[in-house]
Amino acid sequence: MNRVLITGGTGVIGSALAPLYLNDPDWQVCLLLRAESEAHLRQRVQALFAFWGDDIADPAAPARLQALRGDVSLPRFGLAEADYERLCGSLTHIVHGAASVKMNMTAEQARRSSVVPVREALDLAEACRRRGQFRKLDYISTLGVAGGQPGLVPEAPLVEPRPFHNTYESSKAEAEELVLARMAEGLPATIHRPSMVVGDSRSGKIVSFQVFYYLCDFLSGRHTSGFVPRLRDKQLDTVPADYVAAAIHWSNGSSESTGRILHLCSGPESAISILDLVRQVRAAKVAQGARLPALRLVSVPLFKTVFRLLKALSRGRRHKQLSNLGLFLDYMEESQSFDNRRSRASLSQAGIALPTPESYLRQLFGYQAAAEKPTPTATPAAAAGDDARSASPAARWLHDTTGPALPAAEAPAPGSANALPPRR
């Protein structure tokens, strides 16, 4: 029997990944979850199963799931000594993906979110190896580790000095270096660098609406009086959560990917152009009944001027929305893309095909519209005072932060020869 520990199980990637293990009777799953009490832990697990719904096909799945109350930023994940020792003696695999995706953290906060948990995950993997049963660690990094490195980013360690846009990127890069160092010492592991993670390519389902959805709202012109930057040859690299989950699930159980870095992204060939996305976003919102201002495509310098003016004149929620969008202005004039040819070929051979954005955008917009329809009944999240924008009442209850996520995506990255970098 295989036994996997998943950190970040309530995040966009983790919530799509866990069902793949739970539907396989050869796997037992341990989820590390933050919870205030054992009762709260049970509530979070119930909310997960409510979110998964029909995604869990095996009726015996709940019996193969163990939820552990802990915190990835604490020594030994904050677990009791007996629980930690049991993991050391039983885990065959680890998937570490827990980290805050906010881009406005202090350096100390970012390192506590990314670097400290990676050290703990690596130490746990080594402890499991000493017991003899451990096989593989899969670490979920981000294409944001490329920072401001121009050109085509390779599926390889990044050794050139490069600037970073924020502490999220720099801390994830530091964390990735720790994993690479242990891999060089013999730890069987794979690093996954996703781009901007969006909902399920088939249904649009997602546990929480993150950076892509904020960005689409911005590109609709709804909050900028119709002004949108004319990003002629820029592309946006997105990747569906189900593709990322399938890739990690395959990798975790395969020795073929050991020692490699996989780029889970659309890549230069498939990333959608910003202008095409603008048209599709606006068409979807109009079809849903939204009244949008006339589109005004302007140069990036002119847009920045208009943006500063609109922000200065705005108040309340609109001001906050514009402030969040300002985080992305730095990326608009960069030229960066991500090589995914080797990763895509390996996954294709494993039967995991990369969906094109054109094949799933309609599902994403439809799911978001349905999830955001007001309901008369109070949700568990509302009762708990959680104002994060989530995809369902169950998802709101699962939300693992203390407040609404800023546009800092579940998976960062630009895509294509001139891609607007999103973040994980």
Secondary structure, 3 states (H helix, E strand, C coil): CEEEEEECCCCHHHHHHHHHHHCCCCEEEEEEECCCCHHHHHHHHHHHHHHHHHHCCCCCHHHHEEEEECCCCCHHHHCCHHHHHHHHHHCCEEEECCCCCCCCCCHHHHHHHHHHHHHHHHHHHHHHHHHCCCCEEEEECCHHHHCCCCEEECCCCCCCCCCCCCHHHHHHHHHHHHHHHHHHCCCCEEEEEECEEECCCCCCCCCECCHHHHHHHHHCCCCCCCEEECCCCCEECEEEHHHHHHHHHHHHCCCCCCCCEEEECCHHHHCEEHHHHHHHHHHHHHHCCCCCCCCEEECHHHHHHHHHHHHHHCCHHHHHHHHHHHHHHHHCCCCEEECCHHHHHHHHHCCCCCCCHHHHHHHHHHHHHHHCCCCCCCCHHHHHCCCCCECCHHHHHHCCCCCCCCCCCCCECCCCCCEECCEC
